[in-house]
Amino acid sequence: MKIAHQDGNFYTLNFSPGEEIISGISKFAKEKNIKAGHITGLGATSKLTLGFYNLKEMKYKKEVFTEDLEILSLVGNIAIGEDKNTIIHLHGTFGKQNFSTIGGHVMELIISGAGEMHIRAFSGEIRRAHDKKTGLNLIIE
């Protein structure tokens, strides 16, 4: 991953084929001490793990896709957990070769072609804490 452009607190990151997005953004955020931020992105993948959260069971149903997919849209945020670790929360929409789409919570995403991520760093922190009612790490005040 390389910084392709920077304008103040706005970064454009270029990921190479074979690089994983979640871990790459997390590493970047730690290096730049970003504890609050907004993420968008696009590109292509050939290995993707999506999750769909079942609120009644309080767990993610996961599915792995190992086909060529266009990354149509990624959107998410950077926050800090109760343990002070960086949390990347990312959702995405992906296009298949037949022009249908899939989407969900991005658990893992390996770049196969382009991987263009835009990060806007905010001052301060976005904090997340475990919510017993939902089982999720939700943003807190």
DODRENKE-269133 format. One line per field, with one value per residue (C-alpha): x, y, z; residue number from 0; residue in one letter. Coordinates in pm, 1 decimal. Example, Ala and Ser with C-alpha at 12.3 -4.5 7.8 and 13.67 -1.06 7.14 Angstrom:
residues 2
east <- c(1230.0,1367.0);
north <- c(-450.0,-106.0);
up <- c(780.0,714.0);
nr <- c(0,1);
rest <- c(a,s);
//
This chain:
residues 141
east <- c(0.0,127.7,0.4,-88.9,-201.4,-238.4,-417.5,-411.7,-610.5,-735.4,-538.9,-571.4,-417.6,-319.6,-326.6,-145.9,-277.0,-251.9,-285.7,-565.4,-767.5,-883.8,-540.3,-378.7,-608.3,-566.7,-187.5,-203.0,-432.9,-197.2,108.0,-66.5,-228.5,-576.1,-840.0,-1137.4,-1192.9,-1413.9,-1331.8,-1449.4,-1304.2,-1328.1,-1131.6,-1132.3,-1105.2,-1089.1,-1113.7,-1373.3,-1534.7,-1865.8,-2070.3,-2436.0,-2516.7,-2799.6,-2931.0,-3129.9,-2828.2,-2582.8,-2333.4,-2223.7,-2311.4,-1999.1,-1953.7,-1632.0,-1635.1,-1341.2,-1437.6,-1349.2,-1558.5,-1564.9,-1553.0,-1837.2,-1841.8,-1678.1,-1784.1,-1688.6,-1506.4,-1205.0,-1257.8,-1093.2,-1221.6,-1239.8,-900.1,-759.3,-710.4,-802.9,-1137.2,-1209.3,-1583.1,-1639.2,-1937.2,-1928.9,-2119.0,-1958.7,-2041.9,-2035.4,-1953.7,-2327.5,-2388.0,-2565.9,-2446.0,-2369.2,-2289.3,-2246.3,-2003.3,-1650.0,-1455.3,-1163.5,-1089.8,-785.4,-712.8,-678.2,-647.2,-696.4,-745.4,-812.6,-906.3,-983.2,-941.0,-1044.4,-888.2,-1076.4,-938.5,-1012.8,-1152.3,-1452.2,-1494.7,-1669.6,-1786.2,-1956.4,-2334.6,-2492.6,-2834.1,-2703.8,-2369.4,-2201.5,-1926.0,-2125.4,-2011.3,-2045.7,-2041.6);
north <- c(0.0,343.0,693.1,816.2,1159.6,1362.4,1690.3,1779.2,1511.1,1345.9,1049.2,847.8,502.8,268.9,-102.3,-353.5,-692.9,-945.3,-687.5,-717.6,-400.0,-426.1,-504.0,-249.1,36.0,-63.7,-54.9,281.8,428.6,312.5,455.8,793.1,784.1,811.1,731.2,865.8,862.0,800.8,544.0,508.1,295.9,104.9,-141.9,-515.9,-834.3,-1208.2,-1308.7,-1155.7,-1255.0,-1087.4,-1104.0,-1052.0,-998.0,-1207.2,-994.0,-1278.7,-1511.9,-1225.1,-1356.6,-1305.3,-1543.4,-1539.2,-1627.5,-1638.7,-1537.8,-1647.7,-1499.9,-1180.9,-897.3,-522.5,-323.4,-84.8,92.6,65.0,285.5,274.3,428.4,409.9,397.4,285.0,-7.2,-46.3,-219.2,87.8,-117.0,24.9,-93.4,-76.1,-101.9,-145.8,-234.7,-290.3,-350.4,-573.8,-637.7,-981.1,-1055.5,-1101.4,-745.6,-865.1,-735.4,-867.4,-676.4,-679.9,-628.9,-669.1,-921.4,-970.6,-827.6,-914.5,-676.8,-838.1,-528.5,-173.5,-90.5,279.2,384.3,733.2,812.1,1133.0,1156.1,1343.0,1495.5,1322.1,970.9,773.0,516.2,180.2,-35.9,-373.0,-347.9,-639.5,-594.6,-636.2,-810.1,-548.2,-296.3,21.6,382.9,555.0,919.8);
up <- c(0.0,-93.8,-38.3,-387.9,-274.0,43.5,98.5,467.4,646.2,325.4,187.6,-132.0,-86.5,-367.9,-282.6,-504.0,-616.0,-332.2,-53.4,202.4,264.4,628.9,770.3,537.3,642.6,1007.8,977.9,799.2,1068.0,1344.1,1165.2,1116.3,1464.1,1308.9,1572.8,1378.5,1005.0,704.9,434.0,74.4,-201.4,-527.1,-736.5,-801.3,-596.2,-652.6,-285.2,-58.8,269.2,345.7,661.8,739.8,1106.9,1250.3,1536.0,1697.7,1707.5,1767.2,1515.0,1157.9,877.9,659.1,295.4,92.7,-275.0,-492.7,-826.5,-1009.7,-867.5,-924.2,-601.8,-681.8,-347.9,-9.8,279.2,642.5,932.4,1157.1,1532.8,1856.2,2063.1,2438.6,2424.6,2239.7,1921.0,1581.5,1446.4,1073.3,1001.2,629.2,410.8,37.3,-282.3,-544.7,-909.3,-1068.8,-1433.1,-1506.8,-1372.9,-1059.3,-723.1,-376.4,-62.3,310.2,596.0,461.2,670.3,428.0,85.0,-126.5,-415.0,-759.5,-979.5,-862.1,-496.0,-449.0,-96.7,26.9,395.3,562.5,906.9,1178.0,1494.5,1824.2,1852.7,1742.9,2018.7,2005.9,2295.3,2323.1,2336.0,2525.2,2359.4,2001.9,2057.7,1840.5,1907.0,1859.2,1840.3,2177.2,2279.5);
nr <- c(0,1,2,3,4,5,6,7,8,9,10,11,12,13,14,15,16,17,18,19,20,21,22,23,24,25,26,27,28,29,30,31,32,33,34,35,36,37,38,39,40,41,42,43,44,45,46,47,48,49,50,51,52,53,54,55,56,57,58,59,60,61,62,63,64,65,66,67,68,69,70,71,72,73,74,75,76,77,78,79,80,81,82,83,84,85,86,87,88,89,90,91,92,93,94,95,96,97,98,99,100,101,102,103,104,105,106,107,108,109,110,111,112,113,114,115,116,117,118,119,120,121,122,123,124,125,126,127,128,129,130,131,132,133,134,135,136,137,138,139,140);
rest <- c(m,k,i,a,h,q,d,g,n,f,y,t,l,n,f,s,p,g,e,e,i,i,s,g,i,s,k,f,a,k,e,k,n,i,k,a,g,h,i,t,g,l,g,a,t,s,k,l,t,l,g,f,y,n,l,k,e,m,k,y,k,k,e,v,f,t,e,d,l,e,i,l,s,l,v,g,n,i,a,i,g,e,d,k,n,t,i,i,h,l,h,g,t,f,g,k,q,n,f,s,t,i,g,g,h,v,m,e,l,i,i,s,g,a,g,e,m,h,i,r,a,f,s,g,e,i,r,r,a,h,d,k,k,t,g,l,n,l,i,i,e);
//
